[in-house]
């Protein structure tokens, strides 16, 4: 199985890459710098085109859109400048779409699957205030995934959207609820269960359906 993972140089992305490689799968990991095997800034259409050219003719069985930023973590009401909105949406939303778009022929060839890492903070049922940019961008990623699921069904490509848990990473912080290994193990199970029967799902890392 050929698996492409964006943001595979640290945290959950790296843990997923390590697990899939240990299982004997062919993994293409990307990062914005040379810390992964393939340099890819998901916000850059030229780099997306270069990746697509490099992977041309290679079916992709699973695309994991993991790259993301949380630039407004801890900011107060006056701490949300316009360029922070633009940068966050460029990575968390546009970057997901550009990656799927670039690798669509590869996914179609494999009748593959797309896994989008969103967050429970995307749900309209969780709105305690704060983190406006991150919440809005992850809600947009959830909406994007749902609509991609509808459009790609005819191609045999399933799309799932997932809350990876509150994970002990640089983004989640040391006080988070679960370890990277717990999150990665649960997500592997979720991705393995993704099919056209469940396309468009929004689930937690441990298999619970999440309210949109």
C-alpha positions as CSV (number, residue, x, y, z in Angstrom):
1,X,0.0,0.0,0.0
2,X,1.3,3.5,-0.9
3,X,0.5,6.1,1.7
4,X,1.2,9.8,1.4
5,X,1.3,11.8,4.7
6,X,1.6,15.6,4.9
7,X,3.4,17.0,7.9
8,X,5.2,13.7,8.5
9,X,8.2,15.2,10.2
10,X,6.9,15.4,13.8
11,X,4.0,14.6,16.1
12,X,1.1,12.5,14.8
13,X,2.3,12.6,11.2
14,X,5.7,11.1,12.1
15,X,4.1,8.5,14.3
16,X,1.7,7.4,11.6
17,X,4.6,7.2,9.1
18,X,6.7,5.1,11.4
19,X,3.8,2.7,12.1
20,X,2.9,2.3,8.4
21,X,6.6,1.7,7.5
22,X,6.9,-0.8,10.3
23,X,4.0,-2.7,8.7
24,X,5.9,-2.8,5.4
25,X,3.9,-0.1,3.6
26,X,5.5,2.3,1.1
27,X,5.2,5.8,2.8
28,X,5.8,9.1,1.2
29,X,6.2,11.7,3.9
30,X,6.2,15.4,3.3
31,X,7.3,18.5,5.3
32,X,8.0,22.1,4.7
33,X,11.7,21.5,5.1
34,X,14.1,18.6,4.4
35,X,13.2,16.8,7.7
36,X,10.9,14.5,5.6
37,X,11.7,12.7,2.4
38,X,9.7,15.1,0.2
39,X,9.7,18.9,0.7
40,X,6.2,20.3,0.4
41,X,4.7,23.5,1.6
42,X,1.0,22.6,1.2
43,X,0.1,26.2,0.6
44,X,2.4,26.5,-2.5
45,X,0.7,25.5,-5.8
46,X,4.1,25.2,-7.5
47,X,5.4,22.7,-4.9
48,X,2.1,20.8,-5.1
49,X,2.6,20.6,-8.9
50,X,6.2,19.4,-8.4
51,X,5.0,16.6,-6.0
52,X,2.3,15.6,-8.5
53,X,4.9,15.3,-11.2
54,X,7.2,13.3,-9.0
55,X,4.5,10.9,-8.0
56,X,2.9,10.6,-11.5
57,X,1.9,7.1,-12.4
58,X,2.1,5.9,-8.7
59,X,-1.3,5.0,-7.3
60,X,-2.0,6.4,-3.8
61,X,-4.0,4.1,-1.6
62,X,-4.2,6.5,1.3
63,X,-3.6,10.2,1.5
64,X,-3.4,11.6,5.1
65,X,-3.8,15.4,5.2
66,X,-2.2,16.0,8.5
67,X,-0.2,19.2,8.0
68,X,-1.7,22.0,10.1
69,X,-1.0,25.1,12.2
70,X,-2.5,26.6,15.4
71,X,-1.1,30.1,15.2
72,X,-3.7,31.8,17.5
73,X,-3.2,29.4,20.5
74,X,-3.5,31.4,23.7
75,X,-4.4,34.7,22.0
76,X,-6.8,37.2,23.4
77,X,-9.6,39.0,21.6
78,X,-7.2,41.6,20.3
79,X,-4.7,39.0,19.1
80,X,-6.1,37.9,15.7
81,X,-4.4,39.9,13.0
82,X,-5.6,39.5,9.4
83,X,-2.4,37.8,8.2
84,X,-2.8,35.1,10.9
85,X,-6.2,34.3,9.5
86,X,-4.7,34.1,6.0
87,X,-1.8,31.9,7.0
88,X,-4.0,29.6,9.0
89,X,-6.6,29.1,6.3
90,X,-3.8,28.7,3.7
91,X,-2.4,25.7,5.5
92,X,-5.4,24.1,7.3
93,X,-8.0,24.5,4.4
94,X,-6.5,25.5,1.1
95,X,-3.5,23.2,1.7
96,X,-5.8,20.2,2.2
97,X,-7.6,21.0,-1.0
98,X,-4.5,21.6,-3.1
99,X,-3.0,18.3,-1.9
100,X,-6.1,16.3,-2.8
101,X,-6.3,18.1,-6.1
102,X,-2.7,17.4,-6.9
103,X,-2.9,13.7,-6.1
104,X,-6.4,13.1,-7.4
105,X,-5.2,11.0,-10.4
106,X,-3.2,8.8,-8.1
107,X,-6.1,8.4,-5.7
108,X,-8.5,7.6,-8.6
109,X,-6.0,5.0,-10.0
110,X,-6.0,3.2,-6.6
111,X,-9.6,3.9,-5.7
112,X,-7.9,5.2,-2.6
113,X,-8.9,6.9,0.6
114,X,-8.4,10.4,1.9
115,X,-8.1,11.1,5.7
116,X,-8.4,14.7,6.8
117,X,-7.3,15.6,10.3
118,X,-9.6,18.2,11.6
119,X,-10.5,18.6,15.3
120,X,-13.4,18.4,17.7
121,X,-12.9,22.2,17.8
122,X,-14.5,22.2,14.3
123,X,-17.9,21.1,15.7
124,X,-20.7,23.6,16.2
125,X,-21.4,21.7,19.4
126,X,-18.1,22.9,21.0
127,X,-18.0,26.7,21.0
128,X,-16.6,27.8,24.4
129,X,-15.0,30.9,22.8
130,X,-11.4,31.7,21.9
131,X,-9.1,30.2,19.3
132,X,-11.3,31.8,16.6
133,X,-8.9,31.2,13.7
134,X,-8.1,27.6,14.5
135,X,-11.7,26.7,15.2
136,X,-12.9,28.4,12.0
137,X,-10.2,26.8,9.8
138,X,-10.8,23.3,11.2
139,X,-14.6,23.8,10.7
140,X,-13.8,24.7,7.1
141,X,-11.6,21.6,6.7
142,X,-14.5,19.5,8.0
143,X,-16.9,21.1,5.5
144,X,-14.4,20.6,2.7
145,X,-14.0,16.9,3.6
146,X,-17.8,16.4,3.6
147,X,-18.1,17.9,0.1
148,X,-15.1,16.1,-1.3
149,X,-16.7,12.9,0.0
150,X,-19.8,13.6,-2.1
151,X,-17.9,14.5,-5.2
152,X,-15.3,11.7,-5.1
153,X,-17.7,8.9,-4.4
154,X,-18.2,8.3,-8.1
155,X,-14.5,7.8,-8.5
156,X,-14.5,5.2,-5.7
157,X,-12.5,7.5,-3.4
158,X,-13.6,7.6,0.2
159,X,-13.0,10.6,2.4
160,X,-13.0,10.6,6.2
161,X,-12.6,13.5,8.6
162,X,-11.1,12.9,12.1
163,X,-10.5,14.4,15.5
164,X,-7.1,13.0,16.5
165,X,-7.7,13.6,20.2
166,X,-6.1,16.2,22.5
167,X,-2.6,14.9,21.9
168,X,0.7,15.5,23.7
169,X,2.5,17.2,20.9
170,X,4.1,20.6,20.4
171,X,0.6,21.8,19.3
172,X,-1.4,20.0,22.0
173,X,1.0,20.6,24.9
174,X,2.3,18.4,27.7
175,X,-1.0,18.6,29.6
176,X,-3.0,16.9,26.8
177,X,-5.1,13.8,27.4
178,X,-3.5,11.2,25.2
179,X,0.0,10.3,23.9
180,X,1.0,10.4,20.3
181,X,1.2,6.6,20.2
182,X,-2.4,6.3,21.5
183,X,-3.6,8.8,18.8
184,X,-1.6,7.1,16.0
185,X,-2.9,3.6,16.9
186,X,-6.5,4.7,17.0
187,X,-6.2,6.7,13.8
188,X,-4.7,3.7,12.0
189,X,-7.8,1.7,12.9
190,X,-10.0,4.5,11.7
191,X,-8.3,4.9,8.4
192,X,-8.3,1.1,7.9
193,X,-12.1,1.0,8.4
194,X,-12.8,3.9,6.0
195,X,-14.8,2.9,2.9
196,X,-17.4,4.2,0.6
197,X,-20.0,3.0,3.1
198,X,-18.6,5.5,5.7
199,X,-17.4,8.2,3.4
200,X,-18.0,11.7,4.8
201,X,-17.7,10.5,8.4
202,X,-16.5,12.7,11.2
203,X,-15.1,10.5,13.9
204,X,-12.8,10.6,16.9
205,X,-9.5,8.8,17.1
206,X,-11.1,6.1,19.2
207,X,-14.0,5.4,16.8
208,X,-16.8,7.5,18.2
209,X,-19.0,9.5,15.7
210,X,-18.6,13.2,16.3
211,X,-21.4,15.8,15.8
212,X,-20.7,18.1,12.9
